[in-house]
Amino acid sequence: MAAPRTNSPVVAAADSNLGAKERVVTPSFRNSTTRVNLPILGGIFYSEKNPVAILNGSSMMEGEKAGGFLIVKINVYSVTLRDENGDVEIRLK
C-alpha cells in the first residue's frame, strides 16, 4: 500500500551521476525514487512584490510555466513548482 500523499513540496537535489536536467526526487507519497526532468534553477532575483527565477536560462515569474511545471512560489533560496504529480521545491546550491 502506498504512503499517503502530503501537501508539502518535495525537495529536489542534484545527483552528479545524472544528466544536466535530470534530478532524482523521492516524493513522500511514493514508495520508490522517481526520476523527473526539472527545470535548472540558475538564480533568483528576490523581491516581495516581483520575485524572478532564472529557469533553463530564462527569467520567469510566479504563474508562468517552465518545462511543463507551473511556478507556484519563488522564495529567497528556492522555487516551488507544480505538475500533475504535485509540488516540487528546487533550491539554489
GIUR-V466801 format. One record per residue. N is the residue number from 1. RES is the residue in three letters. SS is DSSP state (alpha for helix, beta for strand, coil for the rest). PHI is phi in whole degrees, 0 to 359 (NA if undefined). PSI is psi in whole degrees, 0 to 359 (999 if undefined). Layout:
BEGIN
<<N,RES,SS,PHI,PSI> <N,RES,SS,PHI,PSI>>
END
This chain:
BEGIN
<<1,MET,coil,NA,135> <2,ALA,coil,286,150> <3,ALA,coil,293,151> <4,PRO,coil,294,147> <5,ARG,coil,281,139> <6,THR,coil,247,165> <7,ASN,coil,273,351> <8,SER,coil,286,142> <9,PRO,coil,290,153> <10,VAL,beta,274,138> <11,VAL,beta,264,124> <12,ALA,beta,263,138> <13,ALA,beta,234,145> <14,ALA,coil,290,143> <15,ASP,coil,242,118> <16,SER,coil,296,344> <17,ASN,coil,275,356> <18,LEU,coil,256,168> <19,GLY,coil,294,169> <20,ALA,coil,301,326> <21,LYS,coil,259,355> <22,GLU,beta,263,137> <23,ARG,beta,233,152> <24,VAL,beta,262,129> <25,VAL,beta,233,135> <26,THR,coil,246,89> <27,PRO,coil,294,146> <28,SER,coil,291,342> <29,PHE,coil,263,7> <30,ARG,coil,236,152> <31,ASN,coil,274,342> <32,SER,coil,234,165> <33,THR,coil,288,137> <34,THR,beta,242,136> <35,ARG,beta,264,127> <36,VAL,beta,226,152> <37,ASN,beta,268,107> <38,LEU,coil,260,152> <39,PRO,coil,299,150> <40,ILE,coil,272,124> <41,LEU,beta,273,110> <42,GLY,beta,266,341> <43,GLY,beta,172,168> <44,ILE,beta,223,130> <45,PHE,beta,253,101> <46,TYR,coil,263,132> <47,SER,coil,214,152> <48,GLU,coil,298,323> <49,LYS,coil,275,322> <50,ASN,coil,222,67> <51,PRO,coil,290,146> <52,VAL,beta,229,136> <53,ALA,beta,245,143> <54,ILE,beta,266,107> <55,LEU,beta,241,125> <56,ASN,coil,53,35> <57,GLY,coil,83,2> <58,SER,beta,244,144> <59,SER,beta,286,126> <60,MET,beta,228,148> <61,MET,coil,242,164> <62,GLU,coil,304,138> <63,GLY,coil,96,344> <64,GLU,coil,273,166> <65,LYS,beta,252,139> <66,ALA,beta,225,114> <67,GLY,coil,58,37> <68,GLY,coil,84,1> <69,PHE,beta,249,138> <70,LEU,beta,278,134> <71,ILE,beta,277,109> <72,VAL,beta,274,313> <73,LYS,beta,210,135> <74,ILE,beta,249,119> <75,ASN,coil,253,181> <76,VAL,coil,300,318> <77,TYR,coil,238,6> <78,SER,beta,206,165> <79,VAL,beta,228,133> <80,THR,beta,260,125> <81,LEU,beta,247,156> <82,ARG,beta,224,138> <83,ASP,beta,224,193> <84,GLU,coil,295,344> <85,ASN,coil,266,355> <86,GLY,beta,123,197> <87,ASP,beta,266,147> <88,VAL,beta,224,134> <89,GLU,beta,253,125> <90,ILE,beta,250,142> <91,ARG,beta,240,152> <92,LEU,coil,289,149> <93,LYS,coil,269,999>>
END
